[in-house]
Amino acid sequence: MGARRGVHAQCYADDTLYVEQINRFSRRYTTLSRSSPSSSLHCAVPSPSAPRSRSSWSTIPTARNSTSPRCKRCSGKRAYITRSHVDFVEVLDPAVNKGEALSFVAARHGVTLEQTLAVGDAWNDVPLLDAAAVGVAMGSGPPELLSRADHVVADVAHDGVAEAIERYVLA
């Protein structure tokens, strides 16, 4: 499927990760996500009736640092395309993003968005930081995220989340 175009396709559906084949991309993804894949890709496109579904295309190194213009043109308004990592393009239902998730969780717990703080480190965190009252980017985040953040803290390896909590929650 995606191999002809130089990408490795995988998909989440009903909490299962489906991959075309076990390879360096699937191993990298499962290491980062601490998940186990099914090596049979039965979910090429998420169903609009299943908002938890997500497709993820692992890109080749030469395609890093941007989402594919071709992918964006083909999806139109049918998908939200972002990156969760330099090697992973995420294709989601256009109504699904981390900002919407924060809004849902906050409402569920009786908290207004004006009472929230969010910390992110990747392109897919832009809607999250935009939705939160206080948006904090990890120092290792991409320029698009850093420019949208209210504050920038250290990266994961240097306890950036702890820094954000200490400086903006506990202070």
Backbone bond lengths (Angstrom), bond angles and torsions (degrees), N, CA, C in turn:
res aa  C-N    CA-C-N  psi(-1)  N-CA   C-N-CA  omega(-1)  CA-C   N-CA-C  phi
1 M - - - 1.448 - - 1.519 109.95 -
2 G 1.335 119.33 -80.42 1.452 122.08 -177.90 1.514 113.57 -78.73
3 A 1.323 118.14 -21.80 1.459 121.49 -175.61 1.528 112.08 -58.48
4 R 1.312 117.66 -33.24 1.469 120.42 178.48 1.518 111.20 -62.12
5 R 1.318 116.74 -28.18 1.460 121.46 -179.54 1.525 112.47 -100.53
6 G 1.319 117.18 8.16 1.452 121.04 176.92 1.512 114.68 81.04
7 V 1.332 117.25 21.09 1.462 120.26 177.57 1.520 109.99 -126.79
8 H 1.295 114.93 157.04 1.458 122.39 175.73 1.522 106.31 -106.93
9 A 1.308 118.94 121.43 1.462 122.12 -178.53 1.516 110.59 -96.81
10 Q 1.308 114.69 142.68 1.464 121.40 173.19 1.508 107.39 -149.18
11 C 1.315 116.01 162.32 1.460 120.15 -173.34 1.517 110.31 -148.82
12 Y 1.317 116.31 139.37 1.462 121.75 169.53 1.524 108.24 -98.07
13 A 1.290 117.26 133.77 1.465 121.96 172.64 1.518 106.93 -151.03
14 D 1.318 116.06 128.51 1.463 121.18 179.56 1.533 111.81 50.52
15 D 1.331 115.21 46.99 1.465 123.11 177.23 1.526 114.31 61.83
16 T 1.314 117.46 24.26 1.461 121.91 175.31 1.519 108.14 -120.61
17 L 1.325 116.63 136.41 1.453 122.18 176.69 1.525 108.11 -97.37
18 Y 1.320 115.96 119.67 1.461 121.98 177.61 1.520 108.37 -106.06
19 V 1.313 117.52 136.48 1.453 121.94 178.28 1.517 109.75 -130.58
20 E 1.338 115.93 153.75 1.465 120.07 176.53 1.514 110.29 -65.85
21 Q 1.323 115.51 -43.23 1.449 121.36 179.75 1.524 109.04 -158.80
22 I 1.306 115.40 155.65 1.456 120.42 175.11 1.530 106.48 -79.13
23 N 1.313 117.43 117.51 1.453 121.99 179.83 1.525 108.84 -150.00
24 R 1.325 117.83 -168.83 1.471 119.59 -176.45 1.519 111.92 -62.98
25 F 1.331 118.70 -32.12 1.458 120.86 178.79 1.527 111.18 -70.40
26 S 1.328 116.43 -46.68 1.469 118.45 -179.94 1.522 110.41 -65.81
27 R 1.321 116.93 -37.42 1.479 119.22 178.20 1.529 110.77 -65.81
28 R 1.325 117.63 -41.86 1.465 120.36 177.98 1.526 110.27 -61.59
29 Y 1.335 116.37 -45.00 1.463 120.51 -178.62 1.531 111.55 -65.01
30 T 1.322 116.70 -44.78 1.466 118.87 -177.84 1.522 111.29 -70.08
31 T 1.317 117.92 -29.40 1.461 120.47 174.77 1.526 110.11 -65.84
32 L 1.329 116.64 -46.30 1.464 120.50 -179.90 1.525 112.76 -67.78
33 S 1.337 116.53 -39.92 1.467 120.56 -176.05 1.520 113.78 -91.28
34 R 1.319 115.85 -6.98 1.466 121.99 -177.75 1.537 110.67 53.39
35 S 1.320 114.54 47.64 1.464 120.67 179.68 1.521 109.38 -121.68
36 S 1.316 115.77 168.65 1.454 122.18 176.70 1.522 108.08 -118.33
37 P 1.321 117.61 130.58 1.455 119.15 -177.47 1.516 114.29 -90.55
38 S 1.310 114.03 156.60 1.456 122.04 166.00 1.522 104.33 -98.38
39 S 1.331 118.19 129.07 1.462 119.96 -174.25 1.522 113.37 -84.60
40 S 1.291 117.11 20.40 1.456 121.15 177.41 1.520 108.47 -121.76
41 L 1.321 116.73 111.18 1.465 120.64 -176.75 1.521 109.75 -83.19
42 H 1.324 115.63 102.31 1.469 121.26 178.55 1.516 111.54 -106.98
43 C 1.316 117.83 -0.82 1.462 121.20 -173.24 1.512 108.99 -127.10
44 A 1.305 118.17 80.77 1.458 120.19 -178.07 1.516 112.20 -78.30
45 V 1.320 118.36 -33.88 1.462 122.05 -178.62 1.515 108.35 -132.84
46 P 1.347 117.86 129.07 1.456 119.24 179.34 1.519 111.53 -63.76
47 S 1.292 115.96 143.47 1.457 121.13 177.74 1.517 109.86 -77.44
48 P 1.348 118.67 133.99 1.459 120.53 178.05 1.535 112.09 -60.15
49 S 1.317 117.31 -24.36 1.462 119.71 -179.98 1.526 112.15 -84.01
50 A 1.331 117.27 -1.49 1.465 121.45 179.59 1.524 108.96 -122.68
51 P 1.343 117.94 79.85 1.466 120.60 -173.65 1.519 114.29 -62.86
52 R 1.349 118.41 -15.70 1.458 119.64 178.46 1.522 111.45 -79.70
53 S 1.313 117.45 -12.67 1.457 120.82 -178.87 1.519 110.30 -71.22
54 R 1.318 115.03 149.63 1.448 120.20 -179.81 1.514 107.37 -151.67
55 S 1.307 116.30 140.89 1.453 120.97 172.37 1.508 108.06 -106.54
56 S 1.303 116.34 147.68 1.452 120.83 178.72 1.507 108.29 -137.00
57 W 1.309 116.40 125.89 1.445 120.49 175.79 1.518 107.77 -107.90
58 S 1.304 117.00 123.09 1.460 121.52 176.45 1.510 107.39 -85.40
59 T 1.309 116.37 126.93 1.445 119.65 -174.63 1.516 111.61 -93.26
60 I 1.297 115.31 163.59 1.458 119.53 173.65 1.528 107.36 -82.53
61 P 1.334 119.00 155.00 1.468 121.30 -174.62 1.518 114.68 -53.24
62 T 1.325 119.89 -33.74 1.461 120.78 -177.93 1.521 112.30 -69.01
63 A 1.323 117.95 -14.44 1.459 120.91 -179.34 1.518 112.16 -98.83
64 R 1.312 118.10 11.74 1.468 121.45 -176.22 1.529 112.85 -66.03
65 N 1.322 114.00 162.13 1.456 125.53 169.98 1.519 116.12 72.70
66 S 1.304 118.51 7.35 1.453 119.84 171.68 1.517 107.42 -157.22
67 T 1.327 115.74 156.48 1.458 117.64 172.42 1.518 106.52 -84.12
68 S 1.277 116.03 152.96 1.453 121.41 -175.83 1.529 110.66 -67.25
69 P 1.338 117.64 122.35 1.470 119.50 176.25 1.526 111.25 -57.84
70 R 1.334 116.80 -36.26 1.461 120.48 178.85 1.523 110.08 -63.16
71 C 1.337 116.65 -42.78 1.463 121.47 179.46 1.528 109.83 -62.36
72 K 1.313 117.45 -43.21 1.464 120.98 179.50 1.528 111.04 -64.30
73 R 1.337 117.49 -41.94 1.468 120.45 179.23 1.521 111.04 -62.98
74 C 1.328 116.22 -41.10 1.468 120.55 -176.60 1.525 111.62 -70.04
75 S 1.324 117.17 -32.50 1.460 119.45 -174.53 1.515 112.81 -80.42
76 G 1.336 118.15 -27.24 1.454 120.60 -177.22 1.515 110.38 55.97
77 K 1.327 117.08 -131.62 1.461 121.77 178.99 1.522 110.92 -95.96
78 R 1.324 117.01 10.22 1.458 120.90 -177.98 1.512 113.02 -83.92
79 A 1.343 117.83 -7.68 1.455 119.28 -177.13 1.527 110.99 -151.75
80 Y 1.317 114.89 151.73 1.463 123.02 170.47 1.516 104.72 -102.30
81 I 1.325 117.33 120.93 1.460 121.51 -176.25 1.520 108.51 -114.72
82 T 1.324 115.21 128.31 1.452 121.13 -177.96 1.524 108.73 -150.81
83 R 1.301 117.28 -174.10 1.462 122.21 175.77 1.524 109.24 -126.48
84 S 1.324 115.25 139.31 1.457 120.70 175.08 1.528 110.35 -104.43
85 H 1.320 116.38 -7.58 1.465 123.06 -175.79 1.529 105.34 -167.52
86 V 1.312 117.50 158.60 1.469 118.33 -179.89 1.520 112.72 -58.39
87 D 1.319 118.08 -24.65 1.456 121.33 -178.64 1.521 114.74 -100.12
88 F 1.331 119.11 -0.55 1.460 119.93 -172.82 1.525 112.20 -128.56
89 V 1.316 115.40 116.76 1.461 122.14 171.85 1.514 106.45 -91.69
90 E 1.319 116.95 129.63 1.462 121.97 179.69 1.525 109.08 -105.66
91 V 1.306 117.20 133.10 1.461 123.33 177.66 1.517 106.58 -119.75
92 L 1.334 116.02 115.95 1.464 121.15 -173.67 1.518 110.95 -127.78
93 D 1.308 115.10 165.95 1.452 121.24 169.61 1.526 106.67 -56.59
94 P 1.341 119.61 138.59 1.467 120.49 -176.47 1.526 114.16 -62.20
95 A 1.315 118.33 -17.87 1.464 121.06 178.77 1.527 112.04 -90.19
96 V 1.326 117.45 1.26 1.462 121.24 -175.25 1.526 109.54 -110.65
97 N 1.326 115.90 120.54 1.457 121.27 171.78 1.524 107.75 -160.80
98 K 1.300 117.08 171.58 1.460 120.76 -175.29 1.527 112.46 -69.09
99 G 1.319 118.68 -26.81 1.465 120.89 174.95 1.518 111.50 -65.32
100 E 1.334 115.98 -42.73 1.467 120.53 176.08 1.520 110.32 -64.70
101 A 1.323 117.06 -38.27 1.466 120.70 178.45 1.526 110.52 -64.23
102 L 1.327 117.73 -42.44 1.467 120.48 177.85 1.524 110.48 -62.03
103 S 1.305 117.13 -43.54 1.466 121.25 178.32 1.523 110.90 -59.80
104 F 1.331 117.25 -43.47 1.460 122.19 179.27 1.529 111.28 -62.96
105 V 1.331 116.52 -49.28 1.466 120.89 -178.25 1.531 110.70 -64.65
106 A 1.323 116.74 -42.70 1.467 119.84 179.36 1.529 110.48 -60.58
107 A 1.319 116.99 -48.35 1.473 120.39 179.39 1.517 110.98 -61.00
108 R 1.298 117.18 -39.87 1.467 121.94 -179.91 1.524 112.30 -61.19
109 H 1.349 115.25 -30.48 1.460 120.34 -179.03 1.526 112.88 -102.90
110 G 1.324 116.83 10.39 1.459 120.51 177.33 1.515 113.64 69.60
111 V 1.311 116.95 30.09 1.464 122.58 -179.44 1.523 107.84 -112.78
112 T 1.327 116.98 138.35 1.456 119.62 175.94 1.529 108.73 -84.36
113 L 1.324 116.32 158.22 1.460 119.43 177.47 1.524 111.32 -62.82
114 E 1.337 116.92 -25.65 1.465 120.82 177.29 1.527 111.86 -67.34
115 Q 1.317 117.36 -10.69 1.464 122.26 178.73 1.529 112.58 -104.75
116 T 1.326 117.22 14.15 1.458 119.43 -174.15 1.525 112.96 -110.31
117 L 1.314 114.13 153.79 1.456 123.94 171.36 1.520 106.07 -130.43
118 A 1.304 116.58 137.45 1.462 120.88 178.89 1.519 109.48 -129.40
119 V 1.326 115.47 144.13 1.461 122.18 178.25 1.521 107.86 -122.05
120 G 1.322 117.24 132.77 1.455 120.72 179.78 1.510 112.73 -142.66
121 D 1.336 115.06 164.01 1.466 119.44 -178.81 1.523 114.32 -139.62
122 A 1.335 118.26 9.20 1.463 119.89 -177.16 1.522 110.43 -143.60
123 W 1.322 115.72 170.92 1.456 122.03 -178.09 1.527 111.55 -57.27
124 N 1.332 117.82 -36.91 1.463 119.76 -177.72 1.526 112.25 -71.09
125 D 1.322 117.79 -4.17 1.463 121.69 177.62 1.528 112.99 -91.81
126 V 1.329 119.11 -5.32 1.467 121.34 179.68 1.530 111.14 -56.49
127 P 1.357 120.70 -49.91 1.467 119.14 178.51 1.531 112.80 -61.63
128 L 1.318 117.43 -31.49 1.462 122.24 178.00 1.521 110.31 -64.40
129 L 1.329 116.97 -50.09 1.465 120.32 -179.96 1.519 111.30 -66.23
130 D 1.335 116.89 -35.01 1.470 120.12 177.15 1.525 111.89 -65.77
131 A 1.321 117.98 -34.92 1.467 121.87 -177.59 1.518 112.85 -77.67
132 A 1.318 117.37 -33.81 1.466 121.36 -175.47 1.521 111.60 -74.17
133 A 1.325 115.76 152.57 1.460 119.89 175.51 1.523 110.22 -64.00
134 V 1.318 115.66 -38.37 1.461 121.46 177.95 1.527 107.54 -125.35
135 G 1.319 115.97 116.83 1.452 121.38 179.38 1.519 110.10 -105.58
136 V 1.318 116.01 123.30 1.459 121.78 -177.49 1.523 109.38 -119.31
137 A 1.323 116.13 125.91 1.466 121.00 178.05 1.520 109.68 -101.18
138 M 1.316 115.05 142.82 1.454 120.73 172.21 1.528 107.10 -72.90
139 G 1.313 117.09 143.65 1.458 121.34 -177.41 1.511 114.51 -57.97
140 S 1.324 117.55 -22.95 1.460 121.93 179.38 1.525 112.83 -85.73
141 G 1.325 117.61 0.02 1.457 121.20 -178.25 1.512 112.56 -67.51
142 P 1.319 117.23 161.60 1.464 121.61 178.94 1.532 110.92 -71.17
143 P 1.324 117.42 158.11 1.470 120.71 -179.08 1.526 113.87 -53.68
144 E 1.346 117.36 -36.27 1.472 120.14 -179.93 1.523 111.49 -61.28
145 L 1.315 117.37 -34.06 1.465 121.38 178.80 1.523 110.34 -78.98
146 L 1.320 116.91 -45.52 1.463 120.79 -178.55 1.527 111.18 -58.17
147 S 1.322 116.51 -37.75 1.468 119.68 -178.57 1.525 112.57 -70.50
148 R 1.319 118.75 -20.94 1.464 122.50 -179.06 1.522 112.76 -93.94
149 A 1.332 116.90 -11.43 1.466 121.50 -174.27 1.529 111.77 -80.62
150 D 1.321 114.38 148.54 1.465 120.10 172.10 1.522 110.65 -76.62
151 H 1.335 115.45 -31.67 1.464 122.12 -178.18 1.525 108.72 -144.45
152 V 1.338 115.82 156.51 1.458 122.18 175.62 1.522 108.01 -126.12
153 V 1.329 115.43 133.71 1.467 121.90 178.85 1.524 109.09 -120.98
154 A 1.314 116.11 179.81 1.464 121.37 179.19 1.527 110.82 -61.35
155 D 1.321 116.29 170.49 1.454 120.77 178.51 1.534 110.82 -82.43
156 V 1.316 116.43 -179.38 1.462 121.94 -177.24 1.532 111.19 -58.92
157 A 1.316 116.33 -44.40 1.468 120.25 -177.65 1.530 112.62 -63.91
158 H 1.322 116.30 -19.96 1.465 121.01 -179.09 1.532 111.58 -114.42
159 D 1.333 116.48 30.36 1.474 123.31 172.40 1.530 114.51 60.38
160 G 1.328 116.56 41.64 1.453 121.19 -179.57 1.518 114.33 -59.87
161 V 1.330 117.64 -38.48 1.470 119.64 179.46 1.525 110.16 -65.41
162 A 1.329 116.84 -43.37 1.467 120.43 177.19 1.524 110.32 -60.98
163 E 1.318 116.46 -40.90 1.462 120.41 177.22 1.526 111.03 -60.64
164 A 1.327 117.13 -44.67 1.462 120.51 179.03 1.525 111.80 -61.20
165 I 1.313 116.53 -43.55 1.478 120.07 179.63 1.528 110.13 -64.54
166 E 1.332 116.85 -46.37 1.464 119.93 -179.11 1.519 112.07 -63.13
167 R 1.341 117.50 -42.58 1.463 121.35 -175.61 1.529 114.17 -78.58
168 Y 1.339 117.29 -35.98 1.464 119.06 -169.45 1.518 114.49 -116.95
169 V 1.306 118.76 -8.34 1.462 121.48 178.14 1.514 110.27 -113.69
170 L 1.318 117.51 -51.27 1.452 121.58 -174.88 1.519 114.41 -86.63
171 A 1.318 117.53 -13.46 1.490 121.54 -176.69 1.505 112.60 -67.80
